[in-house]
Amino acid sequence: MWADQGFTGRLVDWTTTVLGHELEVVRKDPGQRGFQVQPKRWAVERTFSWLTAHRRLARDYETSPAYSETMIRWAMIGIMVRRLTRVGPVSRAGRRPPTRTSA
């Protein structure tokens, strides 16, 4: 499991003790100046963007954490099924460039 550098400290110990998993804190390089994509963090951010593409998950409407987890699982299953059944290359829905038609 990965965590941002803001989650160091007791969370690392808690994850090991309670969950039985090792938590890796992703840190930026000591000599880094300016913005750079952090390693492994892009995978988390990309997944969040996939989830928020689902209207129900764009806001926190659910009152129960268990129900929120179910909605996330449902969305990820839909994403996986769409990818497994895809025949051609990926294309995004949205505006397409105008095409010339003959009258």
Rosetta blueprint (number, residue, H / E / L):
1 M L
2 W E
3 A E
4 D E
5 Q H
6 G H
7 F H
8 T L
9 G L
10 R H
11 L H
12 V H
13 D H
14 W H
15 T H
16 T H
17 T H
18 V H
19 L H
20 G L
21 H L
22 E L
23 L L
24 E E
25 V E
26 V E
27 R L
28 K L
29 D L
30 P L
31 G L
32 Q L
33 R L
34 G L
35 F L
36 Q L
37 V L
38 Q L
39 P L
40 K L
41 R H
42 W H
43 A H
44 V H
45 E H
46 R H
47 T H
48 F H
49 S H
50 W H
51 L H
52 T H
53 A L
54 H L
55 R H
56 R H
57 L H
58 A L
59 R L
60 D L
61 Y L
62 E L
63 T L
64 S L
65 P H
66 A H
67 Y H
68 S H
69 E H
70 T H
71 M H
72 I H
73 R H
74 W H
75 A H
76 M H
77 I H
78 G H
79 I H
80 M H
81 V H
82 R H
83 R H
84 L H
85 T L
86 R L
87 V L
88 G L
89 P L
90 V L
91 S L
92 R L
93 A L
94 G L
95 R L
96 R L
97 P L
98 P L
99 T L
100 R L
101 T L
102 S L
103 A L
